[in-house]
Amino acid sequence: MHPPPPPEERFDALFAAHRLALLSYAVRRVGDPQDAADVVADTFLVAWRRLGDVPPGEGARPWLFGVARRVLGNAHRSEARRTALARRLGAELGRAYVPAPEPPGTPTVVRALTLLSESDAEIVRLLAWEELTPAQIAVVLDLAPGTVRVRLHRARRRLAAAMERIEAEDAEPARDAAPVKRPAVSGHVMSEPARAGFGNEETA
């Protein structure tokens, strides 16, 4: 049986495997790329201090997202948060945030998300944007998997209702538009020659 790798080696592997996914997660939530780098730096500092708690393999990704979410929720971070790790991450930002191709109906979906509660919108974003499974979302949100499945079901239903409401509102002006006035038609019937030549130019 091989001995476990040294802590520094495991941390470097963790950083290399997940830094871009975490940067994308943070950029989409804070807007400012430098703030995103700070969030991810703080996340990896927590990971270094608690390296023994980081799950192996695929379990590390949702665990790191959970830490990043708690970092984002901390409104009173110190102004001295820019560390050497944040500067190192800043160089990666250009490659980190590459928006996925937008699916059909994205403008309506984005508008509909703003009508949901923050908890409903976040669980939908974790599923659709970050492509996490319900089990991984449970780790990120520190919830039971069954609770996540119930919340996802409700959030999807509310999102669908919000999209229907938006589509109905967008269609309302068309229904309210004044009807097109058509010219009155008299009881007079056109003669056959007149109908045949209606709208045609004379030929030489």
C-alpha positions as a printed NumPy array, in Angstrom:
array([[  0.   ,   0.   ,   0.   ],
       [  1.388,   3.379,  -1.028],
       [  1.809,   6.02 ,   1.682],
       [ -0.444,   9.095,   1.367],
       [  1.095,  12.028,  -0.541],
       [  2.603,  14.905,   1.453],
       [  0.117,  17.678,   2.35 ],
       [  1.756,  20.156,  -0.036],
       [  1.445,  17.72 ,  -2.938],
       [ -2.211,  16.988,  -2.201],
       [ -3.014,  20.697,  -1.903],
       [ -1.28 ,  21.474,  -5.211],
       [ -3.324,  18.732,  -6.904],
       [ -6.511,  20.094,  -5.319],
       [ -5.688,  23.624,  -6.475],
       [ -4.885,  22.508, -10.026],
       [ -8.064,  20.427, -10.348],
       [-10.625,  22.897,  -8.971],
       [ -9.332,  26.484,  -9.188],
       [-11.013,  27.294, -12.525],
       [-14.407,  25.885, -11.513],
       [-14.285,  27.906,  -8.289],
       [-13.254,  31.068, -10.125],
       [-16.205,  30.682, -12.494],
       [-18.526,  30.098,  -9.532],
       [-17.275,  33.24 ,  -7.78 ],
       [-17.181,  35.537, -10.85 ],
       [-20.813,  34.761, -11.624],
       [-21.786,  35.881,  -8.128],
       [-19.642,  38.909,  -7.323],
       [-19.151,  40.53 , -10.739],
       [-15.681,  41.944,  -9.99 ],
       [-12.913,  39.538, -11.121],
       [-10.543,  40.662,  -8.351],
       [-13.208,  40.026,  -5.714],
       [-13.72 ,  36.589,  -7.242],
       [ -9.995,  35.881,  -6.926],
       [-10.16 ,  36.914,  -3.256],
       [-13.101,  34.597,  -2.621],
       [-11.283,  31.652,  -4.162],
       [ -8.075,  32.494,  -2.299],
       [ -9.978,  32.484,   0.999],
       [-11.589,  29.193,   0.007],
       [ -8.247,  27.518,  -0.631],
       [ -6.811,  28.937,   2.579],
       [ -9.633,  27.189,   4.433],
       [ -8.919,  24.036,   2.419],
       [ -5.236,  24.187,   3.422],
       [ -6.06 ,  24.607,   7.098],
       [ -8.619,  21.786,   6.946],
       [ -6.886,  19.589,   4.407],
       [ -7.691,  16.488,   6.423],
       [-11.417,  17.263,   6.11 ],
       [-11.421,  17.614,   2.307],
       [-13.108,  14.517,   0.828],
       [-11.088,  12.549,  -1.71 ],
       [-11.895,  12.333,  -5.404],
       [-15.106,  13.864,  -6.741],
       [-16.265,  14.745,  -3.232],
       [-13.735,  17.589,  -3.075],
       [-15.563,  19.799,  -5.613],
       [-18.878,  20.238,  -3.766],
       [-16.981,  20.541,  -0.48 ],
       [-14.991,  23.467,  -1.922],
       [-18.158,  25.047,  -3.343],
       [-19.669,  24.853,   0.134],
       [-16.677,  26.691,   1.593],
       [-16.832,  29.299,  -1.2  ],
       [-20.514,  29.856,  -0.517],
       [-19.802,  30.559,   3.152],
       [-16.987,  32.92 ,   2.183],
       [-19.363,  34.796,  -0.135],
       [-21.851,  35.112,   2.701],
       [-19.296,  36.772,   4.933],
       [-20.038,  40.495,   4.513],
       [-17.225,  41.637,   6.784],
       [-14.089,  40.27 ,   5.191],
       [-10.899,  42.041,   6.1  ],
       [ -9.419,  44.608,   3.686],
       [ -6.185,  42.67 ,   3.991],
       [ -7.653,  39.7  ,   2.104],
       [ -5.352,  40.029,  -0.902],
       [ -2.781,  37.322,  -0.391],
       [ -0.07 ,  35.955,  -2.629],
       [ -2.486,  33.171,  -3.54 ],
       [ -5.062,  35.727,  -4.738],
       [ -2.45 ,  37.328,  -7.009],
       [ -1.563,  33.918,  -8.359],
       [ -5.226,  33.219,  -9.071],
       [ -5.684,  36.593, -10.767],
       [ -3.508,  35.422, -13.638],
       [ -5.952,  32.585, -14.254],
       [ -9.079,  34.742, -14.56 ],
       [ -8.771,  35.26 , -18.288],
       [ -9.05 ,  31.51 , -18.854],
       [-11.372,  30.764, -15.983],
       [-14.646,  32.37 , -16.971],
       [-15.822,  31.057, -20.302],
       [-19.619,  31.324, -20.503],
       [-21.349,  28.171, -21.639],
       [-23.449,  28.386, -24.799],
       [-26.8  ,  29.859, -23.877],
       [-29.7  ,  27.455, -24.254],
       [-32.861,  28.564, -26.077],
       [-35.014,  30.842, -23.983],
       [-32.166,  32.049, -21.775],
       [-33.413,  35.678, -21.574],
       [-36.743,  34.444, -20.243],
       [-35.024,  32.087, -17.796],
       [-32.757,  34.847, -16.496],
       [-35.742,  37.166, -16.005],
       [-37.688,  34.383, -14.33 ],
       [-34.83 ,  33.694, -11.896],
       [-35.083,  37.271, -10.618],
       [-38.693,  36.572,  -9.623],
       [-37.714,  33.626,  -7.419],
       [-36.529,  33.777,  -3.831],
       [-32.743,  33.761,  -3.445],
       [-32.781,  30.199,  -2.096],
       [-34.846,  28.945,  -5.056],
       [-32.699,  30.829,  -7.578],
       [-29.442,  29.562,  -6.067],
       [-30.48 ,  25.918,  -6.098],
       [-31.476,  26.256,  -9.772],
       [-28.154,  27.962, -10.602],
       [-26.166,  25.225,  -8.851],
       [-27.985,  22.627, -10.918],
       [-27.965,  24.431, -14.29 ],
       [-24.865,  26.655, -14.188],
       [-22.472,  24.612, -12.049],
       [-23.871,  21.257, -13.259],
       [-23.9  ,  19.755,  -9.778],
       [-25.956,  16.707,  -8.915],
       [-28.602,  16.939,  -6.17 ],
       [-26.258,  15.004,  -3.876],
       [-23.456,  17.504,  -4.513],
       [-25.839,  20.437,  -4.032],
       [-26.714,  18.961,  -0.647],
       [-23.032,  19.211,   0.323],
       [-22.754,  22.798,  -0.932],
       [-25.877,  23.953,   0.918],
       [-25.278,  21.743,   3.962],
       [-28.7  ,  20.115,   3.58 ],
       [-30.002,  16.562,   3.57 ],
       [-30.212,  15.085,   0.032],
       [-33.939,  14.52 ,   0.459],
       [-34.439,  18.174,   1.369],
       [-32.537,  19.241,  -1.755],
       [-34.703,  17.045,  -3.986],
       [-37.87 ,  18.553,  -2.521],
       [-36.523,  22.11 ,  -2.896],
       [-35.409,  21.431,  -6.464],
       [-38.865,  20.144,  -7.359],
       [-40.513,  23.232,  -5.882],
       [-37.964,  25.621,  -7.413],
       [-38.435,  24.132, -10.888],
       [-42.207,  24.446, -10.561],
       [-41.916,  28.086,  -9.455],
       [-39.455,  28.813, -12.26 ],
       [-41.85 ,  27.348, -14.827],
       [-44.697,  29.448, -13.411],
       [-42.53 ,  32.595, -13.522],
       [-41.588,  31.911, -17.143],
       [-45.235,  31.447, -18.092],
       [-46.094,  34.744, -16.39 ],
       [-43.322,  36.573, -18.256],
       [-44.37 ,  35.081, -21.587],
       [-47.977,  36.082, -20.931],
       [-46.927,  39.646, -20.049],
       [-44.799,  39.87 , -23.2  ],
       [-47.749,  38.722, -25.302],
       [-50.185,  41.175, -23.674],
       [-49.335,  44.217, -25.875],
       [-50.095,  42.201, -28.981],
       [-53.515,  41.245, -27.658],
       [-54.237,  44.811, -26.577],
       [-53.235,  46.355, -29.905],
       [-55.986,  48.169, -31.781],
       [-57.566,  46.012, -34.477],
       [-56.553,  46.787, -38.028],
       [-59.256,  48.798, -39.781],
       [-60.382,  47.154, -42.939],
       [-61.973,  49.162, -45.783],
       [-65.726,  48.902, -45.99 ],
       [-66.928,  46.614, -48.708],
       [-70.071,  47.737, -50.514],
       [-72.673,  45.411, -51.831],
       [-71.528,  46.143, -55.369],
       [-69.958,  43.128, -57.108],
       [-66.992,  43.825, -59.379],
       [-67.37 ,  42.879, -62.963],
       [-65.124,  40.073, -64.186],
       [-62.872,  42.387, -66.262],
       [-62.405,  44.723, -63.311],
       [-61.386,  41.871, -60.989],
       [-58.965,  40.494, -63.508],
       [-57.166,  43.818, -63.908],
       [-57.192,  44.844, -60.188],
       [-53.766,  46.011, -59.114],
       [-52.064,  45.183, -62.433],
       [-50.263,  47.669, -64.628],
       [-51.327,  48.026, -68.234],
       [-49.193,  46.242, -70.756],
       [-48.171,  47.781, -74.045]])
